[in-house]
C-alpha cells in the first residue's frame, strides 16, 4: 500500500494506459475532435457513428481476430431508431442490435423491458453502465442513451477457436464492441 502513497500518479497513469491499449484497435485513422463533456445525443433520423461502428468491416475484423474464425457481416438495417446486422460464420451466426433512445427515462424503460422480454438472468459486470445476460446466454448492455443486444441464438453451444461456450462468446463480443464505444 505504501507505494501508492509514495507515487500518487502511478495508478491513474496505469489505468489510462490500459484503457488506451483496449481502445487502440478501434481508434479512427482520421483526425477527429475529442468528445466533449456534453451529455448523450438523442436518437436522430439516421444512425449515430457509434451505432454504425457495430456493423463495420473494422468491427468484423476485430471480432474475427478475437473469436479465431472468419465471417461476414450483413448489410445493416436502420428502422425505428434501431441499427442491426448479422455476423455469419461457417458454424453459426449472431446478431448485433443498437437501439438509440432520446432520454434517460426512455433508456431505462427500454433496457428494463428487454430484461422482462428476454429474461434477465443477472447482472454482468464490466460492460457499459449496466448489463445483463438473458435466458439463452445473450448479453444486453446499456451505455448512455443506447442499448446494445448481442443475440447468440444462432450460435452452437461451443463456438470459435479455441471452442468457447456461446454465453462466453456473447460476453466477449459485447466486450469488444464496448471497448470501441466512446463519447455519445
N, C-alpha and C positions, 0 to 999 in steps of 0.2 A: 504494500500500500504506500510506502514511503516514496516510491519512485514517482508516483503521480503528483505528490506534493512538491517534489523537487523539480519536476519538469511538467508544469501545468499545461503546456501547449501540445504535449505528445499525443494525448488521447484524441482531441479534435482533429489533429493532422492525420492520424492513423485512420479515423473514421472517414474523413474526406478522401483519403487515398483509396480505400476500399470501394466507396461509392463511385469514384471516378473510374476505377477498373471495371466495375459491373456495368456501367453505362457506356463504356468506350466503344463497344461493338455497335451500339445503337446511335451513336452520335452522327449528326448530319455532316456531310462533307462540304456544305455551303456555309458561308458566314451568316449566322442568324443572331439577332439580338438575344441576350439572356432574358429569361422570363421575368416579368415584373412582379411586384409584390401584390398585384391586384388579385381579386377573387376569381373563382371559376367563371367561364363564359357560359351563357345559356345556349341551349340547342339552337341551331340555325337551320337554314334551308338546305345546306349541304353538310356533309360530314366534316368534322374537325380534322386537323392534321394528325392528332393523336389517334383518332379512330382509323384513319386511312393507313397509318403505320401498321396496324394489326394484320392487315391482309397484303402487305407489300412483299415484293420479292426479297427484300433485305430481311424481313422477319422470317420468311420461308427458309432462307439460308441459315440464319441463326438457329432456328428450330431444328432443321435437318442436322446441323452440327451437334447440337445438344442431344438429340434423340438417336443419332447414329444411323439414320436412314434417310433416303432421298425421296421427296414427294413433290407434289404440285399444289398450287393454291388456285381456287376457282376465282372467276371474276366476282368481285364484291357486289353486294346488293345494298341499297340505301332506301329504306321505307319507314315512315313513322318515327323518324329520328333514331333508327336502328341500323347500324352498319354491320354486315356479316359476310362470312366467307367460309368455305370448307377446305381443309387441308387433306389431300388424298395421298395415301401411301399404298404399296403393294399389299400390305396385310391389314389395312383398316383406314379409318378417317376420323377426323374430329372437326367440330365447328367452333369458330370464334365469333362472338357477337358483342358489340358495344352499344349499349343504349345510352343516348345523350339526353340529359334532362336539364331543366332550367332553374331549379332551386333546391335547397336542402330538403324541404318537406317532400317534394316530388321524388328526390333521390332516395330518401329513407323509405318512403312508401313503396317504391318500385323494388328496392333491394329486399325489403321485408316480404313483399308479395311473392317474389321469386322463392324465398325461403319456404313459404307456405305451399306454393305450387310444386316445386321441385323436391321438397323435403330437406330442410336444413338439419343436417346430422351433427353439426357442431362447428364452432369457430375454427378457423385456420389462421395461424399466426404468421407474421412476416410478409403479408401481401396487402398492399394498399392501406386504406384506412379501416377496412373491415372486410372479412372474407369468411365463407363457409363452404363445406363440402355438401354434396347432395346425395340422395339415396343411391344413385348409380356411380358415385365417385367423382362426378364432375365438380368444378370449382366455380364459385361466383365471387367476384371481387368488386368492392366499391372504392372508387378514388375520385374525390371531388364530386362533380355532377355527372359522372359516368359510371356505368356498371358493366364490367366485363364478365361474360359467361364462357367458360371452356367446357363444351359439351363433348364428352368422350363416349357417348352411346354407340358410336361406330367403331370403337377400338376393341380388339380381342383382349382377353384377361391379362396377357403379357404382351408388351409392345416395345419395339426399339432394339438397339444393340448397345449394351447388353440388354436382354429382356428385363423389362421393369413392369410392375403392376400398372394397370390402366389408371388407377387412382393416383399413384405416384407420378405418372406421366402427366396427368391433368395439373398437378401442383407445379411440376417442372415447367410446363407450357405457360401457366399463369405467371410464374416467377420470371421467366424470360421476357414476357410481354411487359410486366410491371417494371422491370429493370430499365425498360426503354421509355416509359411514360415519364414525362416531367412537365412542369408548367401546368397549364389549363387542364 
